[in-house]
C-alpha cells in the first residue's frame, strides 16, 4: 500500500531534523483529525466547504495526495449543497485520516529517542 503522505516532501520543506519532522507530522495529524470532527459535527455546508478547503491545501503541501483528493471531493459536495454526498464521503475520508495517523506513528517509532 502506498504511503498516506510523502515524508520526503516534508524533508524538502522543513529539513531532516527528526524533532522538527515529528512536530510537523503531529500538527498535520491534529489538523486532519480536527477537520474530520468538524465535518462530522455539523450540517453547515459552508463550514464543511471551508474546513475541507483548508485541509486540501495542507494535504497538498505535505504530499498527502489521497487525503487531498478526499478533501477536494468533500469541498465540491458541500459547495453543491449535497449533504448526503458529504456524509457518504466522510467514511472514506475517515479511513484516509487513519492512514495518516498510522504513518505518523510509524515514523515516530522509527526516530531515535531524544536525549
Buried (B, 14 or more C-beta within 10 A) or exposed (E): EEBBBBBEBBEEEBEEEBEBBBEBBEEBBEBBBBBBEBBEEBEBBEBBBBBBBBBBEBBBBBBBBBBBBBBBBBBBBBBEEBBEBBEEBBEEBBEBBBBBBEBBEEBEEEEEEEE
